[in-house]
Amino acid sequence: MISIRYFRNINLFPYLKMDEKKHFFAFDLGATSGRSILGTYAQGKLELKELTRFPNKITRIHDKYFWDITALFEALKDGLKAVAQQDIKIDAIGIDTWGVDFVYLGEDGTILSQPRCYRDPYTDGKPEEYFKLIPKKEVYDITGIQIMNFNSIYQLYAANQENFSPMKAAKSILFMPDALSYMLTGEKVCEYTIASTSQLLNAKTRKFEEQLFEKVGVSADLMGELVMPGKVIGYLSDAICRECGINKAPVIAVAGHDTASAVVAVPAENENFAYLSSGTWSLMGIELLQPVISEESYAMNFTNEGGVDGTIRFLKNITGMWLLEQCRKEWETEGISYTYPKIVEMSQTSAGFQSLVDPDHPSFANPESMTTAIADYCRNTGQQVPSKHADFIRCIFDSLALKYKYVLDRLQEIAPFKIEKLHIIGGGSQNRLLNQMTANAIGMPVVAGPAEATALGNVMIQAKGLGILDTLQDVRNVINRSVSPDIFEPQNQQEWAGAYSKFFDLVNKNISA
């Protein structure tokens, strides 16, 4: 059972009778692991129970990188079977995943290939090639999306360039959560928030932009019907119901992008906040009603992604705990495994600010050895090279906190309001040391929690889809009344200001290079 210490004993769904019970199944799939969660409403309480947890691994075949969607589908069914074993009737099902990646389907609906992984180097240099067909600035002006080489648009371009057979034979394309929903129901849709990560949508019309597809060399007709979060996609197929022993529940298009689901659960009192969804990726942004597409946002490479109830998530992608996760994998191959509390303890044994890196430097995207990449970066920038494991950990934590300040400062330059606090949500919100370091770096309060933001947002959009809640504001009001997050006030301001000056110079040298 997950301990959700944030929740008080209140009626989370005020439109339901106090004795009415609802069960929601949330499938939350990240880039390194996934889990299935049961959300149960009963007598004014919402309880989250983790049913299953499993790894999500990248498979390398002949220098191509893939996700194993059949294994993910089996994990999804395992979660449904776990519910059935408890003799629970599910009221709805929702799926969220990371962005940009997709599957190709044939004319008869057959999945033609395992989906390529966004860390596949086949997109290296492809944005620059694509911008010879349509200028970079024009692409940004249409989409409002941050230029990153793994965006769906460049994956499609790269696949076309290499004559990737599944692409050539494809009759439709589904993003990851939509593909899994299709495997459950047989219904094809294209959920708005996940589609918005592709850099194929017009940010203002919120429709696919045909000229972008034409330059790629494919038709926009490959994409399915765009639907907004809360839409009922369909119902579990009879075959799935028989195999899993589950009732014929509706599958709802929640905010399919995991960050969009997480942002739903920000316990904000007003609009004067920024959020940081902290995990393998860190995504920092603000919530707006219209996209911001300007010279400033273009220069800073900010992105306009879709949210719930027509909102725009104006944000920046930051490489998050990926650096630490990869270091831990290396150390495990050496026979050394650290618990997370041990990692935090170790970081405090190493002197701060001796070695700093830009987490978003290209050398950290998918190196053969993360520790070697970090050491090389420090050596090439004239810094002390980390030697002990604790030094690497402290380098990563210091650098992440300072990168958060760097992005927050850029964000404040564009935000139409004064940012007064930073809400950290997701698994990273449980890292008390990094939370405090972030507050120190940004010079404003950090509000940490809920850690289960993505699953909570997934569940609440299911409730919204069933008509239990009406609007995003209803959800936010519930969240604000029902969570008790941790608050971290800034400390050691002068010391952190000095470190930031050093970090700022490093990042700007990387940008100019």
N, C-alpha and C positions, 0 to 999 in steps of 0.2 A: 504494500500500500504506500503510495506517495504521501509524504507528510506535507499538507498544504497549510502551513501555519499562518498564511496571510488572511485566511477567510474567517469571518465572524459568523455567528449564527443569525443570519438574516434571510429574508426571502429574496433570493437572487433573481427569481423570475416572478415579479409581482403580478403578472397576468394569469399565473396558474393558481389553482386552488392549493391550499397548504398541504392537503393530503394526497395531491396528485404527484406521481413519480414518473420521471422521464429519464431514459437512458440514451446517451449519445456515444458513438464510437468514433474516435479521432485517430487517424493514421498519420503520424508526423514523421516525415522522412528527410533526414539531413544528409549532407555530403559524406559523412563518415559513419553514421549510425542511424537507426530508425527505431521507432517504438509504436505500439498500439496502446491506446488509453481509453478507459471507460469513464465517461463523465455521467454521474448520477445525481439528479435533482430529487430531493425528498424532504418534505417538511421544512422548507426554508433554507436547506443546506445544499451546497454543491460539493461533491466529493469526487476527486480524481484518483483513479486506480490504474497503475501501470500493469498491463496484461502481459506484454512481451517486449523484449528488446533484442536487437540483432545488429550485426555489423553491416555496413554498406561499403563494399570494396570496389576499387577500380581494377578492371582486368585489362592486362596488356597483351595484345595478340598482334604479332608482326608489326610492332611499333605503332599500332593503333590502340587507343584507350577507350574502353567501353564500360557501361554500367550493365549489371546482370538483371534485366527487368523481370525475367522469369523467376529468379530467386526472390526479388522484391514482392512479386505477386504471391508467391508461396508464403512469404512472411505476413503479407496482408491477410491471407486466408487463415494462417495460424492464429492471428489475432481474433478473427471471427469465430474460429473454433473454440478459442479460450472463453469467449462470451457464451457460446452455446453450452459449454460444459457446466456453466454456472446457472443454466436454465433461465437466462435473461432475454427478454424481448427488447430488441433495439428499435428505438424510434427514428433514428437517422444515422447516416454515416458521412464523414467528411475526410478528405485527403488533402494534405499540403506537402510541398516539397521545395527544394531549392529551385532557382530559376534557370532559364535559357535553354536547357537541354530538352530533347524531343525524340520521338520515334517516327519511323516511316511505316505507313500501312499500304498494302497492296489493294487492288481493285476489289477483292473479296473480303477485305478487312483484316487480312493476315499481317501480323507484325513481320516486317521484312528483314530486320536486323536488330541486334542489341543497340540501344542508343549510344551514340558517341558521347564521351565525357568532356566537359568544358575544359579540363586540363590537358586534353589531347593537343600536342604541339602542331597539329595540322593547320591551325589558324594563325600561326606565327607569320607576321608580315602581310596577312590578308587584308586587314583594314586599309593599309596604305595602297594596296592594289585596287581595292574597291573604290577608294577616293579618286582614282584616276577616271572612273566612270561617272561618278557624281561627287562633287566636292564635299569634304568632311564637314564644313560649316553648314552646307545645305542638308546633309543627313541629320545633323544635330537640330537644325531649325525645324525640321519636320517632326522628329521623334522626341526631342528633349531628353534623350538618353545618353548617359555617360559612355564615352568611347572606351570599350574594353574588348580586347581581341577575341574573347570567347563568346561575345554576344551571338545570339542565334543567327543574325544576319550574316555574320562572317563565317559561322559554321556552315551555313548553307552555301555560301560562296566557295568555301574551301572544298566542300564535298563535290560541288559541281566541277571545280578545277581538276580534282583527282578522278573524275568520272566514277564516283562511288555508286556501285550498282544499285543498292537499295534506294538511293535518292532518284536515280534515273527511272526506276520502276514505280515509284511512289504515286499513289492517287490521293493520299491525304497525309497530314502531319498532325500529331498530337503532342502537346507538352506533357511532361512527366505525370503530374497529378491527373490530367485529363485522360492520359493513356491508361492509368490504373483504374480510373472510374469506368472507362470503356471496357476494360477487361472484366469488370464486375457486372456491367449492365448491358453492354452492346450498343450504348448510345455515345455518339461523338459530339463533344462540345469543345469550345475554346474559352476557358475562364479568363476574364479580363485582367486580373492582377498578374497572373503568370504570363499572359501574352504580352503585357506591358514591359516585361524584362527583355524582350526579344530584339528590340530596336527595329521592329517592323511595323509598329503602330504609329499612326499620326496622333501626337499627344493632344491636339486640340479637337479633332473630330472623333477621337477614340475609336478609329477604325483602321484596318490594315491599309497601308499605303502601297498601291499597286506599282508605282514606279520603282520603289525599292526592290520589289521582287523581280521586276523586269531586268534590272541591272545585275541581280544575282544570276539570272538565267532560269528562273522558275516562275510558276504562276501563283498568284495570290489565292487562286481557287483551291489550292492544297490545304488551306487553313479552314477549320471548322467554324460553326456558328459562334460568334462572340456572346457570352452570357455574363451577367453580373453576379457577384457573390450573393448567395442565398437562393439561387435558382435550383429547383429540383431537376436533376439530370435524368433520372430514371430510377428503376427499382432493381434490386439484386436479381440476377437471372435464376431461373429454376434450378439450373445445374449447380450454381454456387450455393444456393439454399440447401440442396440435397447433400452436397459434398461437405459443407461446413456445419450442417444441422442448425442453420440460423433462419429466422423469419424473413419474409420478403420485405425488407426495409428500404426506404428511399435513400438514394445517394445524392447528397446536396453539394453543389459547387460552392464550397467555402472560399475564403480568400486563399486560392491555391498556392500562391507564393508564401513560403513560410514566414517571411518578414512581414508581409501584409497581415497575416493572421496574428503575429505577435504584437504589431502596433495597435490592433483592435483592443488589446488588453492593457494598454498604458493607463495607469491610474491617475490621469491628469485632472487638475482642478480647473484649469483654464487653458487658453491656447499658447501661453507664454512658456513653452517648453521645447526642448529638443529631445529626441529619443536615440538610444543606442541599443540595437538588438545585437547582443554579444554571443558569439559562438565561433565556429570555424571561420566564418566571416563576421566582421563587425560592420553594421550598417547604421550610419548616423544621419539623422534628418529631422525635418519638421513636416507638419501636416498642413496642406493648403487646399483651397477649393479650386484653384486653377493652376496650370503648369507655369513655371517660370523659365522662359527661354529668352535669354539675353546675352549680350556680349560678355557680361561678368560670369554668368553661369556656365557659358561655353568655355571661357578661359580657365575656369576652376574645375571643369569636367564634372559638374553635378548632374544628377539624373532625376527625371520625373517619372515615377512609377505609379501604377494604379493602386488605389485603396478602396475601402468599403464606402458605400453611399456616395459615390462620385468624387471622393477625395483624391488628392494627389500626394504621394509620398515623395517630397523633394529631399533627396538624400545623396550620400556619397558612400560607395562601397570601399571598405577598408579591410585589408587582410587582417584577420583577427587571431584566434588561437591556433590557426594553421601552423605557424612556425613552431609553437610549443608541441603540438600534436606530432609533427614530423620528427622533432628531436626525441620525443619519448619513444617513438617507434624504433629509431636508431639505437637508443640505449637498451631497449628490450631485446634487440638482436644480439646485444653484448651480454645478455643475461641479467640486466639491471632494470628493475621495475619500480617506479615511484608512485605512491598514492598522491592524490591531489593535496591533502594537508601537508604531506612531506615536501612537495614542490614549493608550496608557499613558505614553509619553514626554511627551506634551502635558500630561497631567494633573499631572505633577510640576513643570511650569513655573508653575502657578497656585497661589496661596496657599490653604492649607486652611481650611475652616470659615468662609469668608466668606459663603457662601450655602448654605443647607440646605433641603431639601424633604422632605415625607412622600411617598415613592414611591407610597403607596396612596391619596393624595388623589383624589377623583372627577374632578378637572380633568385628570388624566393618563390617564384610561381610554382615550380615543381622540380626542384633540384634532385639529383641522385642522392646527395647528402646535405641535409639542412644545416648541420653543424659546420660542415666545410663551407657552405655558402655564407653563413654568418661570419665565420672567421675570415674568409676572403674579403668580405665587405669591410670589416673593421680594419684589416691590413691595408686595403686599397685607399681607405680614407684617413690613414695615419692615426688610428686609434689603438688602444690596448686591445689585444686579441684575447677573447675569452679562453680560458684553459680548463677550468673545472666545470662540471655540470651546473653547479650553482651560479656560475658566472653567466652561462648561456641563459638560464632562467631569468636572472635579474636583468640582463640586457633586453630580453623580450618584453618583460613587464614594463620597464622604464620606457622603452620605445613605443609601446602601445599607448600608454598614458599620454605621452607627448604628442603622438600622432592624433589622438583624440582632440587635444587642444588645437592642433594645427587645423584640423577640419572644422571644428566648432567655430574658430575665428573666421574662417572663410564663409561658413554658413551664416554667421551673424551679419556679415557684410551685405547679404542678400535678403535675409528674413525681414518681412514687413512689420515685425514686432520685436521687442526686446526679449531675448532668451534669458530666463531667470533661473532655470534649473535644468539638469540633464537627468532624464529617466533611463536607467539601464534595465533592460528586460532580457529574458532568456537565461540559459544556463550560466553565462558569464556573470550574471548579477550575484551569484553566490560567492564569487571571488572577492572576499572582503578586502584583501590587501590591494588588489588592482582597483577596486572601487575607491579606496582612500587615495591611492596614487593619482587616480583620474581627477578626483575633487581637488587635490593639491595642484595638479597641472592646469586645470581649467579655471580655478579660482571662483567656483560657484558650487552650490550644493549638488550632490549626486543622490538621487532617489533610486534605490536598488530593489527590484522586484516588480512583479512576480517572476520567479524562475520558470514557471510553467506557462509563460505568456503565450507561446505558439499553440499549445494544446488548448488553453483556455479560450483563445480567440477562435480557434477551429470549432470548438463546442458551441460557443455563443452565436456564431454565424449559422450553425445548424439550427439553433433555437430560433434565430431570426427567420430562417427559411421556412420553419414550421408555423410562423406567425405568433410565436410566444413573445418575442420582442419586436418592436416596430422599426426602430432606427438605431444608427450607430450611437446617437446621444443616449438612448435608453441603455445601451450596453455600457457606455462610459459612466453613466450615473451609477449603475450597479457596481462596476469595478471600483469607482471612487469610494463608495460606501463600504465596500467589503474587503479591502486590502489594507494591510498595515506594513508598508515597506520599511526597509532600513534607510536611514539618512546619514550621509557622510558630509561633514563640513570641511572646507579647505584648511590645510595646515602647511607650515614651512614654505610660505609663499616666495620668499626671496631665493631660497635654494632652488626651487623648481623653476623660477624665472630664469636663473642663470643656466640651468640645464636646457631650457627651451630655446634659448638663444643659440646654443651649440647645435641643437637638433634642427632648428629652422634653417641654419646655414647648410646642413647636410642635405635636407630635403630639396632646397632650392638649387643646390648644385646638381642633384639628380635630375630635376626638372629641366634645367638649362642644358644638361648633357643630352 
